[in-house]
Amino acid sequence: MDVYSQAFNFNAYLSGAVDTRTGHYSVRINLMTLYPMGPLEVSRDIALSFSMLNTASSVYGTGWRISNTEFDSTRLRLTLLTGEQFKTQSLPAVGGTLIIKDNKLKNLVVRRPDTSTLHVIYKDGTVEVLQRTSSSMPYRIVAIEFENGERMKWEYTLGGSLERVLGQNQEVLLQLSYSSGRLAAVDSRVDGGRYARTRFTYTSGKLTAITAPYDRDEPFQSAGFVFGYTPAFRNGLIGINRVKSPMGGEEIIRYVENGHQYGNGQYIPRVYSWVQTPASSQLPITRTYTYSTGSNFTGYPYSGGFREGEDNLYVIGGDYNYWVEERYIDPQDSTVLSSTRSTFNKFHLLIEEQTLREGAQATTTIAYNTASGLFPAQPANLQLPRLITTRYELVAGGTTREVQVAIETDEYGNELSRTEASGVRTELSYYPINGESGKCPADPHGLFQRYLKQERLIPVAGNPTDRLTEYTHTRIPATGSSYCVLLASSQDARVSQQQSYYDAPLGTAWAIEKQHFCHRRTIVSQPFQLHHERRYAQ
């Protein structure tokens, strides 16, 4: 069953809970977060994640995969480190750019610099270097290059499993150990050069337990999480139906087998009940789920014919909505405490959320930058909200209240303006890709418009007057073809702040000297250094 849908490309599906688009319970275990040295505010997560639609029996257990950016040239599918998936056209010629069919926003570019390499370039300046580590493997990350020049190398076992991630100085940041064809332990570097260890246990090919991270140099710690699974459904899928936490809490997830109607007379199971019971004899939290009939995230009933391995919603010309309703149930008398119905359109975008609680109802409707026609005809900022309207009312009747937030965005995902419910408006402009002499260097990759130029705050009715803040940026280092761009100054009518950067003596990170000018009075703060050691998180 090759279920492909852009419904999986939203953060809720990776949150370790029930996703209201798909009705699936998923789990994501963060193994490590990679940060570059210096002032760059970017990071990359390496995680294990479970999906019931993943039927492969891997070294991580059935249904589990480790995050990686991959390009499958046979299936023409690009999977990002975040778990998002996109259909693509075939590999371009050397020097060309991969065409991504299902991604609209111009925040990502994939280039082919040579016959064996792909560069996945992100708007934040990070580049993932992909190569095929063997003829049977897709293109995968072999290195991550941050904009400050720092490079983290990914190494694999002979069997193709991720074995370690090395830092700029070849220090081990993440080490994965395998035993009997399964992931046995993960060691991740934390502050002070120490390592946190996590161990894994399997039963009948399924991941059934993981320990909470503990100091590798300390005795083994058994406290951790335990997973239970459903028996295989008729279509071969399995789901997680039980999770026990190290603190004694427990989650029970129940499924209906004939859930979402799918192609060729098949069904995809979905969650109808999720009960979380805290430890210490606390009352459970019970949620139940109901779903729209005759429509779901797969595009059923496929009026244009079912297409295996494609998002069938993206070929629907007319309107198409589907919804999921989540109810919180009182554990003492089984009454409904609150309900939230979430409605999605044919692009899997949340267009309405209606919450009912204690006789009060809040309805939020979201309008997007949609155009008539199919997905290829949509603008680049399709998935970004344009107008958010929230209406508050009592079910018994009476006066209603409505507030709106209006947002303008561009094709790169930059916010151009925002008008709050209060009437206060913020307008923003950005330097062009090629930069502006003396004020902002060009984008290092020549691809993205991303550096803020001006921010104008416009109060209601023009009182007081507008406040304009102007920004300049500088490149580090000042010469050479490789550089990153950092904020140099910000200035409005009252306050000016300037920042200068210099090489830190103990590493490649930069330190900052700040100067603040307030009403012609100069306040010079003491220079300070940014972290010389890499920051690690897990």
N, C-alpha and C positions, 0 to 999 in steps of 0.2 A: 504494500500500500504506500504509494508515493504521494503523500499529502503535501502540496505546496500552497502556501497562502501567506500573503503579507500581513495577515492577522498576527503572525508570530513575531513580527518585527517591531513590537512595542514593549516597553520596559516591564509592563505588568506581567508578561509571560515569563520573565526572568526573575521575578521577585520572590520565588519560593512560596507561592500561595495559589489560590484558584484564579485563573485568568478569566475575566468576565467576557472576553471576546470568544474564547474557544471552549470554556468550561473544563479546562484541564488543570490538574494540580501538578506543579513543577517545583523542583528544588534546585537551588544554585548554591554551591559551596565555594567561597572565595579562598583560593590558595595563597595568592599574593597580589599586591598592587605595586607596580613598578613606577618609580618617579625618577626623572632626571635630576641632576644636581643643578643648583642655581635657581634663579627666579621664575623659571618657566612653570606655569600652572597647568600642567598636563599630567596624565597618568594612564596606565593600561593595566587592566585586571586579567589575571589568569585564574580560571575557575573551572570546577566540575559542575555540570548541569544535567538534570534528568528531564527527558521528555517521553511520554508514553508512545509517541509516534515514531520514536527511534527504536527499531526492532533489532538493531545490530547487537551482537554479543561481543563486546570489546574487552580490552584489558582493564577497563574501569567498571565492568559489570553491564548487564543488559539494560539498555535505555540511557546509559550515561556516556557523556563525551567530555573531553577537555577542550577549553576554548582555544581557538587558533583561527587565523585568517587563512582561508583555503580557496583555491580556484580549481574546480573540477572541469577540465577541458572536454570531457566526454558528455557530462550532463549540462555543461554550460551554466554552471551555478557558482556564484561567489558567496562565500560565507565569511563574515567578519568576526573579529575577536569578540565582539559583543554578542554574537549569536545571530545577528541579522543575516538574512539570505536574500539574494537577488538573482534573477535570471539575466543572462548576458548573451551577446553575440559571440561568435567564435574569436579565437585569439587574433589580435591584429598583427600586422607585419612589424618587424623590429623598428623601433622608433615611434610606433603608433600608440593609440589610446584605446583601451577596451571599452566598448559600448555597453553600458549597464541599462537593461530594459526597464527595470522596476524602480529605479532610483531617480527621483526628480531633482532634489535639492543639489546645488553645486557645492557640496561640501566634501567631495570625495572624487579622486581621479586615479585610475589604474593605467600605468604605462608599461611598455615592454622595452627596456633599454637594450637587451640582447636576446638571443634565442632561448636562453635557459632561465631568464629572470623576469619577474614582474615587480614593479614598485607600486605599492598602494599608498597614495599620498593624501593626507587628511588636511582639512582646513586649519587645524591647530599646528601644522608644520611637521607633524610626525610622519615618518616614512617606514612602512613595513616592507622588508625585502623578502620576496617569496621565490622559492626554487623547489624543484622536485628532488627529494632526497633519495628516491629510488623510482624505477620505471613504473611501479605499481601504485605509487602515491600521487595525490594531487599536488599542485603547488602549495607550499606551506611556508610559514615564517622561518627564516634562517637568521634574521637579525631585525632589530628595531632601532632606527636611527632617530634620535630626538633632534630638535632644531639647534640645540647648542653644540652639536657634533658628537654627542655621547652615543655610543653604540652598544647594544646588548645582544649577545649572540645566543641563539637557540640551537641546542644539539639534541640528536635523536639516537635511539638504540638501533641496532641492526634490523630489528623488526619494524621500525618506523614509529615507535612511541617516543613522546617527549621525555628526554632524560635529564636535561639541566638547562638553566639559563645563566649565562655568565655576564658580569658587568664589564664596564669599560676597562678595568684593570685585571680582567680575567678572574675576579673573585666570583665564587659560586653564590648566586642569589636564590636559586631554587633548584633543589635536587629531588628527583623522583626515582624511587627504588622499586624494582619489580621482583616477584617471586612466583614461580609456577604459573607464569603467564598472566599474572594479575598485578595491579598496582598495590604495593604493600605499605609504602610509607612516603611521605613528602616532608622535606626539610626546607623551611623558608627562613631566609635571613631577616633578623629584626635588629633593633637598635643595639649598638655596642658590639656588633659582629657575632652575636649569639644566633642560635638556630632554634626555631619552633618546629616540633615534629608532630605530624598527624599520621595515625595508623589506620588501615582499612581492613575490614573483614568481609568475606564472601560466603554465601551459601547457595549451592546449585547455580553458580554463575551470576548471582545477583549480589549487589553491594548491600550488605545488611547492617553494617555498623562502621562508624568512624569515631575516632577519639577526638576530644577537644584538644587543641594545640597545647603542647607542654614543652618545657625546656629539654632539648635533646640530651644535655649532659646530666639531667636528673633521672631518677628511676621512672620506669614506665607508669603512665597514668591511664587507667581504663575508662574513666568518665568520658562519656561521649553521646552520640546520637545513634539510635537504632531505627532501621527502616523495615517495614513490612510491605508486602506486595499482594495484589490480587492474583488469583489463578488466571491463567491466560484466557482472554475472551475468545469467542469463536473465530475472530479475524486474526488471532495471534498476538494482539496487543496486551500489555500488562500495565497496571498503574500502581502508584504508591498508595496504600490504604491505611498506613499507620506510621507515625513518627513519634519516637520517645526522645525527650531532651535530657541532657545530663542533670538538670535540676529536678527531674521527676515529672515534668509536664508530658502530656500525651495529646496527639492529634489523631482523629479517626476520620478518614475520607471514604465516602460511599459513592459508588458509580451506578448508573443505569447503562446496561449493555447496548440496547437499541437506542442510542442517543441521537447524535446528529445524523440525518440522512445524507448519504454520500453516493458517489457514482457507482454504477453497475450493481445496484440493489444492496449495497453495503451500508453499514452503520459505524459511526465512530463513538465509542463510549464517552460519557461526560459525567461530571460530578453533580450530584443532587443534594449532598449533605456534607458539611465540614464542621466537625466538633472539636474545639480546642479545650482541653481540661487542664488548668494550671495545677501545680503541686499544692501541698498543704491544705487539701480538702476544700479548695475554692470552687465556686460554681463554674460550670463549663460555659463556654461561648459557642452557641450553635448558630450556624448559617445554613440556609437552604437556598437552592437555585432552581428557577424555572426559566424556560427558554421559549423564544418565538417559534411558532409552528409554521412549517412551509417555507422557512428561510433560515439560513445559518451562515457561518463564516466561510463555508466552502462554496457558496453560490448556488446551492440546491434550489430549484429543480433543473438547472442547466438548460434553459430554453434554447440556447445556441448549440447544444450538444456538449457532453462531458469531455473535458480534456485532462487526461492523466498528467500529473507533474507540473501543472500550470495553475495560476490563480484564476479560477473560473469567474470570479466576481469582476475581474478587470476587463472581461469581454462582454459585459452586460451594458447595453446602450441606454436603457431607461433607468428609472429610479429603482433602488433595491435597498431595503433596510432590514436589519435583524436586531434583536434585543435579548438581554439577559437581565433577570431580576434577582437580586440578592436580598434575602430577609434575615434579620436577626430575631431569634426566637428566645422568649423568656424560658429559662430552664426549669422554673418552678411551676408554671401553669400553661406553658406552650403557646402563649399569646405572642403575636407579632409585635416586637418592640419598634422596629423600623424597617423600611424597605427602600431599596434603591434600584430603579430600572434604568439601565444604560442602553441607549440605542445607537447603532453604528450604521454608516452608509456603505455603499459599494466599494469605497476605498479604505474600509475598516477604520474610518475616523469617527470618534465619539461626537455625535451631533446633538444629543440630548441626554441629560441626566436628571431624573426626577426622584427626589427623596421625600419620603413621608414619615413623620415621626410626631407622636403625641398631638395629633390634630393639626399640625402645621406642615405645609408643603413648600419645598423649594425646587424650582425647575430651572435648570441651566441649559440654554441652547447655544450651540457654537456654530458659527458660519465660517467656512473656509474659502480659500481662493480658488474655487472650482470654476470650470468653464464647461460649456456643452461639449458632448462627445466622449470618447473612450479615454483611457489613461494616457495614451501617447499625445493627446491634444491638450492635456492639462498643463498649467504653468508650473514652473520650478518650485514655487512656494505653495503648492497645492496643500500640503499637510500641515501648514502653519495657520493658526486661527486668525480670522479677520475681524470678527465681532463676537463678543461673549455677552450674552444677555441672561441675567438671573432675575427670576420673579419669585417673590415671597408672598404667601397667602395662607389663610386659614381654610381648612376644608369646610367648615361650617358657613363660610361666606364672610363678607366684610371687605375692608379696604385692602387692596394689594399694593405692593411696592416693587418697582422694577429698576434695576441698575444695569448699565452697559459699560463695557470696556472695548474700545476700538483700537486695532493694531494694524500697522502697515509694515510689511517685510519685503526684502528683495530676494533675488534668485539664489543668493549665497546663505540665506537664513539670517541675515542681519536685520535687526529691528530698526525701522526708519522712523516710526512714530508710535506713540501710545497715548491715548486719551482716557484718563481714569474716569470712574463714575462721578467723581467730584467735579469734573470739568478741567482739571489740570492736565496740560498736554506737554509731552516731551518729544522733541524732534531731534533726530540724530543723523549725521552724515559721516561718510567714510572716505578715506583717501583712495584714489584709483589703484588698480593693480600695479601700475608702473611707478607708483609713489608720487611725491611732489618735492622738487628740489629744495633742500634746506629744512624741510619739515617732516618728511617721512620717506624712508627708503622703499624700493619696490618690494613686493612680496617675493621672498627668496625663491619660490618655485614658479613665480609668474603665472599663478593659477587663480588665486582667491583675493577677493576684496574683503578685508577684515580689520583694518586698523582705523580706530575711531578718530575722526577729525574734529567734529563740533557736536556739542550737546546743548540744546536750547530748551530751557524750562519756561513754559508759558502759563502763567497763573490764570485763574478765571477772571474774565472781563478785563484783563490787562492791568490788574491792580494787585500787587505792585508791578513794575515793569518786568519784561523778560530778563532772564538771566542766561547769559551765553558763556559756555566754557569751551575753550579751544585746547586741543591736544597736539603735541608733536612727538615724534618717535625717532629713535636712533638705531643704528646697526652695530652689532658686536660680532666679530671684531670690525674695526673701521675699514680694513682692506681685505682683499681676497674674494673668491667667488662663493664661498660658503659662509653664511652668517645667519643670525637671527635678529629679529626686530623687537625692541623693548621700548616702553614708555620713557620719553625724555622729559616732558613737561606738561603741566596742565595749568591753565590760567583763566580766571574770570575777572570781573571788574574789581574784586576786592582782594583776592588771594591768588598768588602764583606759587607753584611748587615745581622745582627742577630736580632731576635725578641724573647723576653721572655714575658710570660703571667702570670698574677697574678689575684686573685679574686678582683673585684671592691668592695669597702666597702658598696655600697648602693644597691647591687643586685647581680645577678648571672652572669652578663656579665663579660668579661675579659678585662683588660687593657694591653697595650703593651708598652714595653720599647725597643726602637730601638737603635742599635749601627751600625754606618757606619765606615768601615775601608778603607781608600783611600790611596794607595801607602804608607802603613805603618803609615800613620797619622790617629789617632783615633778621630772621632767626635762623641760625646755622646749627643744625643738629650734628652730634658727633657721628662720624662715619661708622658704619657697622658692616659686618660681614655676614653674608648668607651662609647657610650650612655648608661646611666642607665635606662632611660625610653625606652619603646618599641617605635620603629618608626612606624608610621601609614601612610598609603597613601590611597587615594580613587580616 
